[in-house]
């Protein structure tokens, strides 16, 4: 059997602070990287354009609606492919991903539908000192997205890539198992781990709100839709909840104690 293909899929908007590290850290792990750029106002598209010019495996396109990001990967359903969903606030350990790639090629996880890795949901990252502070998953929820598309018959009608929609598995895979690597390995030993800068400034255009989160492109679309339908209260509440700490991200990603971790390996591609 041939080695599985590993496809990265990103949907990004206004992520110019970390986006270069995000992409460079997954570059060797992925065979191809599809980037759906949702018309950023900051330097995100400029940075990505320069990376796409330099690396042939990057496929960059601007999208007007988040649902277009899923269309890039629909062709891989039913094929020997792992699809790796990455956001602009997710910085992976490149050395760990190198080991993860070998395990995927060896078939170590072929019976699993998706794999959940270790995550540090960050409120601060000091690249110079190589230290990050945040909340670990577990006990917080892991937001890593690595899917075995060989088990899928079809996956359509997603509001954005790899989110809900109509998912149909092949016969015999009605309820495929999931592997929670984060439950079996500690952060320091994990080879599938991510710095999630969910509580940090991610765009040069943003104010530095302490502990604030952000709406994702699909949520922004829903907010605009509510406003267009004159549901002003709903539109306003969706905008305000992240800033006052009562959105779902605060509930899911702030479980447990605040911890500090050494994270220098995550920034081996950064010129200090």
KAHUPE-V145950 format. One record per pair of residues at least 6 apart in sequence whose C-alpha atoms are under 7 Angstrom apart, sorted by sequence separation. I is the first residue (numbers start at 1). J is the second residue. D is the distance in whole Angstrom. If there is no record, write none. Layout:
{{I	J	D} {I	J	D}}
This chain:
{{52	58	5} {125	131	6} {126	132	6} {158	164	6} {159	165	7} {226	232	7} {241	247	5} {52	59	7} {125	132	4} {158	165	4} {201	208	6} {37	45	7} {52	60	7} {124	132	6} {125	133	6} {157	165	5} {226	234	7} {227	235	6} {124	133	5} {156	165	6} {157	166	6} {226	235	5} {122	132	7} {123	133	6} {155	165	7} {156	166	5} {122	133	6} {123	134	5} {155	166	5} {156	167	7} {200	211	7} {122	134	4} {155	167	4} {199	211	5} {223	235	5} {121	134	5} {122	135	7} {154	167	6} {155	168	6} {199	212	5} {120	134	6} {121	135	5} {154	168	5} {199	213	5} {120	135	5} {121	136	6} {153	168	5} {154	169	7} {198	213	6} {223	238	6} {120	136	5} {152	168	6} {153	169	5} {119	136	6} {120	137	6} {152	169	4} {153	170	5} {119	137	5} {151	169	6} {152	170	5} {118	137	6} {151	170	6} {8	30	6} {151	173	7} {7	30	6} {39	62	6} {119	142	6} {6	30	5} {7	31	6} {8	32	6} {9	33	6} {10	34	6} {11	35	6} {12	36	6} {13	37	6} {33	57	6} {34	58	6} {35	59	6} {36	60	6} {37	61	6} {38	62	6} {118	142	7} {6	31	5} {7	32	5} {8	33	4} {9	34	5} {10	35	5} {11	36	5} {12	37	5} {13	38	5} {32	57	5} {33	58	5} {34	59	5} {35	60	5} {36	61	5} {37	62	5} {38	63	5} {117	142	6} {5	31	6} {6	32	7} {7	33	6} {8	34	6} {9	35	6} {10	36	6} {11	37	6} {12	38	6} {13	39	6} {14	40	5} {16	42	7} {31	57	7} {32	58	6} {33	59	6} {34	60	6} {35	61	6} {36	62	6} {37	63	6} {38	64	6} {116	142	6} {13	40	5} {14	41	6} {16	43	6} {20	47	7} {36	63	6} {117	144	6} {14	42	6} {16	44	4} {116	144	5} {214	242	6} {15	44	6} {116	145	7} {213	242	5} {14	44	6} {212	242	6} {213	243	7} {115	146	6} {212	243	5} {114	146	5} {115	147	7} {36	69	6} {114	147	4} {212	245	7} {113	147	6} {114	148	6} {113	148	5} {113	151	7} {138	182	7} {138	183	7} {11	69	6} {160	218	6} {159	218	6} {85	145	5} {84	145	6} {85	146	6} {84	146	5} {83	146	6} {84	147	6} {113	176	6} {115	178	6} {116	179	6} {117	180	7} {82	146	7} {83	147	5} {112	176	6} {113	177	6} {114	178	5} {115	179	5} {116	180	5} {117	181	5} {118	182	5} {82	147	5} {83	148	7} {112	177	5} {113	178	5} {114	179	6} {115	180	6} {116	181	6} {117	182	5} {22	88	6} {25	91	7} {26	92	7} {82	148	5} {83	149	7} {112	178	5} {115	181	7} {116	182	6} {25	92	6} {81	148	6} {82	149	6} {112	179	6} {22	90	6} {25	93	7} {26	94	6} {29	97	6} {81	149	5} {19	88	6} {22	91	5} {25	94	5} {29	98	6} {80	149	7} {81	150	6} {118	187	6} {18	88	7} {21	91	7} {22	92	7} {79	149	6} {80	150	5} {18	89	7} {78	149	6} {79	150	5} {29	101	6} {77	149	5} {78	150	5} {118	190	7} {15	88	6} {76	149	7} {77	150	6} {78	151	6} {122	195	7} {78	152	5} {118	192	6} {119	193	6} {120	194	6} {121	195	6} {122	196	6} {123	197	7} {5	80	6} {6	81	6} {7	82	6} {8	83	6} {9	84	6} {10	85	6} {12	87	6} {77	152	5} {78	153	5} {117	192	5} {118	193	4} {119	194	5} {120	195	5} {121	196	5} {122	197	5} {4	80	5} {5	81	5} {6	82	5} {7	83	5} {8	84	5} {9	85	5} {10	86	5} {11	87	6} {12	88	6} {77	153	6} {117	193	5} {118	194	6} {119	195	6} {120	196	6} {121	197	6} {122	198	6} {123	199	5} {124	200	7} {4	81	5} {5	82	6} {6	83	6} {7	84	6} {8	85	6} {9	86	6} {10	87	6} {77	154	6} {119	196	7} {121	198	6} {122	199	6} {123	200	6} {4	82	7} {74	155	7} {70	158	7} {123	211	6} {70	160	6} {67	158	6} {69	160	6} {70	161	4} {100	191	6} {67	159	5} {69	161	5} {70	162	7} {99	191	6} {100	192	7} {66	159	6} {67	160	4} {66	160	5} {67	161	6} {97	191	6} {96	191	4} {97	192	6} {96	192	6} {93	193	6} {4	105	6} {92	193	6} {93	194	6} {3	105	5} {92	194	4} {91	194	5} {92	195	6} {90	194	6} {91	195	5} {90	195	6} {91	196	7} {90	196	5} {89	196	6} {90	197	7} {89	197	5} {89	198	6} {141	252	6} {140	252	6} {141	253	6} {89	202	7} {140	253	5} {140	254	6} {140	255	5} {139	255	6} {140	256	7} {139	256	6} {135	253	7} {135	254	6} {135	255	7} {135	256	6} {135	257	6} {135	258	5} {134	258	5} {135	259	6} {133	258	7} {134	259	6} {133	259	6} {134	260	7} {133	260	4} {132	260	6} {133	261	6} {131	260	7} {132	261	5} {131	261	6} {132	262	7} {131	262	5} {132	263	6} {121	253	6} {130	262	6} {131	263	5} {130	263	5} {130	264	4} {128	272	7} {66	217	6} {66	218	6} {42	203	7} {42	204	7} {42	205	6} {93	265	6} {94	266	7} {93	266	5} {92	266	6} {91	266	7} {18	202	7} {17	202	5} {16	202	7} {17	203	5} {15	202	5} {16	203	5} {17	204	6} {15	203	5} {16	204	7} {14	203	5} {13	217	7} {21	269	7}}
